[in-house]
């Protein structure tokens, strides 16, 4: 049995380097060199049962964890993060997510052996207008209508997707997305951010999954995914229904009310109104200046409390 990947996975998930793992073992009276640990992780040698128990204690898992042979085979597509997130931290997030996906899919295959995931085809997108079509198309495919979405997380799970919640108090990452081996959409969200930001990040990652951006310049992909997120949360028809076809001025109290109704931030509503042509870009800049003057850029005056909590794995 090859268990090297599981040993490495447990170490990375624990946030430990090989040197730190060796040091932790030494504190427990276990002598193991960094080279020796590396050899185990590469399946160059099989550790004794006593060492497996010590490794389990250091990494915070059971010894049986190393013997479980599950393959998530996640094809990661997009990782929305800050430049300040270290390579080790990014690897840890992916490793934790893959472990979660493994557990989820093991249970699903056991409980629903005949279930097949029907993968929604991605929409070919090269322009902002096509982004709107893709967002409306996904809403239609998932039978969400045009009303406010109560929970983006529940919508993804109801469609057969997996939502992984990882807490990162440094707030250096927002989202990660990819496909499972059987076409299962996988979205990873930062559980430390406010609900409106988490909803936007979840929808943003859906944009990466359900838009074919192969013909788009790399520097435009994130911008189009932002547009998709806003369009998925508030379709253009709803924007115009809420605030009209054309407006010369938007009131800040009105934006606060819309945020609470749709779970889209006040500032994202400004972008949305400008994107669909309800307000001019000049007025959008004026509104953003007002947010800056009031100190609302990072913390807006009203907080949206949603229901963005993954529940399918616990269920």
N, C-alpha and C positions, 0 to 999 in steps of 0.2 A: 504494500500500500504506500502510495506517495502522499506524504503529509506536509511536505515542505511549504507548499503554498498556504496551508492553514496556519502553520507556525508564523510565517511572515505576516499573514493577514491579521492574526491576533496581536502581534507586536505593533504593527502600524496603527491598528484601531485603538490600541492603548496609548498611542502617541509617544512611543519610545523608539530611540535609535538602537542600533545593535550594541553600541558601547553602553548605553543606559541599561539595556536588558542584561548584559554581562555583569554590570555593576550591581544591579538588583539581585541577581543570582548569587553573587559573591557575598552580599549581606545576609543571605540565607545559608551560607556555608557551602554553596555549590560552585565548584571550579569549572568554568567553561570559557574558552577563549573566544574572541570575536570571530576568528577564522572557523572555529568549531561550530558556532551558531550559524554562520554563513553556509557552512557545508550542509547542516541540517535543512536550512531553508531552500537549498538548491537540490535537495533529495540525494545528496552525495553520500549520506549515511542516515541510518535510522536510529533515533534516540531511544534509550532504555525507558521503561515505564516510569521509573523513579524520576528521571529527568523531565518527562512529559508532565508529571504532577507538579514539579517545581516551576516549569514554564507556565503552566496553567495558573498557578498561584500568583506569579509575577504579572501576568497579562490580564488577570481578572476574569478568566473563563474556566470552564470545567475541562478536565482532561479529555472527556469524550468529544469536545469540540474539535480536537485535532484529528479525530478518526472519522468525522462526518465528511462525506464526499459529495458536496453539492457544487454545481457549477452555475454561476449566474450568467456568465458570458455577456455582460452588458456592453453594448456598443455606444459609448458616450459621444454625444454630438457637440454640445455647447456647455460652457462653464462660465457663468457670469460672476466675476469676482474682482476685487480690488487688486491693484499691483502690489499692495502691501502684504497679501496673503502668501506665505512662504510655500515653497515646493512641498515641504514635508506636511504642512497643514492641508494643502490641496489633496495630497495623496491620501491623507487620513480620512478626509471627507468622502473621497471616492471609495475607499476601503470599507468604511462604515455603511455606506449606501449599498455596496455590493453584498455585504453580509445580510443586510435587511432584505434585499431582493431575494437572496438565496432562501432565507427562512420563509418569506411570503410564498414563493413559487413552490417550495417543497410542500407546504400546507395545501396550496391550491391544487397541485397535482394529485395529492392524496385524497382530498375531499371532493374534487370535481375532475375526475380522471378523463372525462370525455369533453371537457370544455375546450373550445378552440377560440383564440382571440382573433376577431375580424379586424384587420388593420385598415384604418381609414387612409385612403390615398392622399398624399401631400399635393397641395395646389401649387402649380407653377407660378412664381411671383417674380416680377421685375420692376413693378411700379407701385406707388402707394395705393392707387385705385385697385390694383389686384390684391393688395393686402386686405382691403375691406371685403372683397369677394371671398377670400380665404377664411377670414374670421366669421363672416356670416355663414359660410359653408360648413364650418365645424360646428357652429351652434345648431344648424339644421340637422347635421348628421347625428348629433347627440340629443336632438329633440329638446332644445333649451328655449325655443321661442325667442322673443326679443325683450322679455322682462328682466329685471335685475336678477343676477345670479346670487342665490343665497350663500352658496359655498362652492368655490372653484375646486377645492379639494374633493368634495363629495361628487362633483360632476366628473372629475377625472376617474375616481374610483368606480363610479357607476358605469363608466364606459370601459371598464376592465383594466384601467391603468393602475400603477403603483405610485403612491406619494410617500416619499421618505422625508421625515423631519429630523434635522440635525441642528442642534443648538450651537451657535457660534457667537458668543457675547462680544467678540471684537467687531462683529458686523462687517467682516471683510469679504464675505461672499453672500450672494443673493439666491442663486439658483444653478442647478445642474440638470441636464436632461439627456436621455438616451433611449435606446430600444433594447428590450429583452430578447432572448433567443427565439421566442415564439411570437414576436411582433407586439409584445406588451410595451406600451408607452411608460416610461419611468421619469418622474420629475422629483428632484430633490429640492427642498425649501429650507431656508434658515428660520428656525423656530424662535429666534431671538428678536425678530423685527416686528413692528406693528402689523396688524391684520391687513390694512390697506396696501402696505408695501408688499406683504407676502402674497396677497391676491394678484397684484400686478406682476410679481416675479413668476408665479405659477403660470399666468397667462402668457408672459413673455417666453417662457420655456416651451409652451405649447406652440408658439409661433415657430420656434426652431424645429419642432417635430413635424408640424403639419404644413410648413411652407417649403417648397423646393426653391432654394436660393442659389442654386448652382451657377446661374448666369448673372449673379449680382456681385459687384465688387465687394471684397471682404470688409472694407471700412463702412459699407452701407448696411450690412447684415443686422447689426445691433439696432440701428435706427428703424429698420423695417419690423424687427421683432417688437420694438416698443410700440409702433403703430398698431401691430396686430394685437398686442395686449390690451390697449385702450379700446380698440374696435370690438374685441371679444367681450370686454366688460360692459361697454356701452355702444351698441350699434349706432350707425349714423342716423337711422330713422328715429331712435330714441333721443338722441341729442337734439334734433330739431323739434321733436315733440315736446321736450322739456323746456327748451329756451328759445324756440322759434327759428325761422329760416334765416333771418338776418338781425343782428343786434349791434348797436353802437356802443353799448356799455353793459358789463356784467357786474353785479353787486357781489361783494365778498360774502355777505350773509347767504345769498343765493347759492354760491359755490359750496358753502359749508353744508347747506341743506342737501345738495346733490351728492356730496361726498357720503353723507350718512345713509342716503337711499341706495346708492350703487356700489359703495365700497371702493370708489376711485378717488384718489387724493384731489384736493382743490386745485393744485398746480397741474395735475394731469388733466383735469377738466378744462383748464385754460388751453392746454395743448390740443385737446380734443375739439373744442369749439373752433379753434383756428384751423385745424386740419380739415374739418368738414365745411369750412367757409362761412360759419355763422358770424364770426368776428374777424376783424382785420388783424394782421400780424402786428401792426403798430399798437393796437389796444392790448394785445397779448403782452407786449413788452412793457406797457404801462402797468398792467396788473402784476407782472413779475417784479417790477421795481417796487410796487407797494408791498409785496410780500417781503422783499429784502429790507425795506425800511422798518417794517414791523417785527423783524426777526423771526419770520415764519417759514424761512426756507427749509429748515430741518425739522422743526416741530410746528405743525399747523394748529390753529386755535381750537379745532374740534377733533376728537379721536373716534375712529370707526371701530366698533367692536363686532367682529364677525364670528363665523363658525368654521374657521379654517383649521380644523384638527383632523388628522388622518385617523380613521376608525376601522377600516376594513381588516387589517391584520389582527387587531384585538378582537374584533367580532369573530 
